[in-house]
Amino acid sequence: MKTTIQPRDERTQPSRIIEGYPQTPLRNPKQPLVKRAPTLSELTGPVEVAKRVKLLGGDIAGHGDKQAIGQLIHLKVRVLDEDGAPVGGAVVEVWQANGAGRYIHPNDDEHAPADVNFYGAARVVTDESGAFQLRTVKPGAYPVPTRDGWWRPPHIHFSLFGKVWLSRLVTQMYFPGEPLNAQDRILNAVPDAAARESLVARYVPPAADPYNALVFEHQIVLRGRAATPEQP
């Protein structure tokens, strides 16, 4: 079967250069891309990624006196392909700020306190139904160091590998009802309203365990017309 690579959809994917976000010009080529046919190395693999990297599990909130500070949340995610079929065996890397809005990273400017019980990263693999779950705390908002009053809303980063190298996706997930969503320059760099909405998780009313956590559901689509937008 012949595989074709669709051009980037400028409506459902974020602007390459985001005004007021100085890092984006450094992440985009200055010259037009050179088109070439995909080869076998792009159309096969990644082979056994889960065996090449260390899986960290999906519980990063901790327990007891080692539990992270913040609102406990339980996130249920499904990964699908462009035809709506589940993508099982996909390695998913997750990273986020802590409940105060600070990353455990040397480049963070210490605008908020660190949490000794929260590392803020996970690496999991999807099951046969394309699902994975994450127990964590809701990340806090934080100011972007542009000195013009821009704050990022609570969000979680994902990096996913599908069944081929060309199905890698780096994106972010946002939370419903957050006032800062409407002003976020990264989220709103996606022109299409429906595509933006696909980046926002869905709150699930509590019906059973976990009784002590807010529950959210989210769906990520790799490639195709309904692909989840990229997010830097």
Secondary structure, 3 states (H helix, E strand, C coil): CCCCCCCCCCCCCCCCCCCCCCCHHHHCCCCCCCCCCCCHHHHCCCCCHHHHCCCCECECCCCHHHCCCCCEEEEEEEEECCCCCECCCCEEEEEECCCCCCCCCCCCCCCCCCCCCCCCEEEEECCCCCEEEEEEECCCCEECCCCCCCEECCEEEEEECCCCHHHCEEEEEECCCCHHHHHCCCHHHCCCHHHHHCCECEEECCCCCCCCCEEEEEEEECCCCCCCCCCC
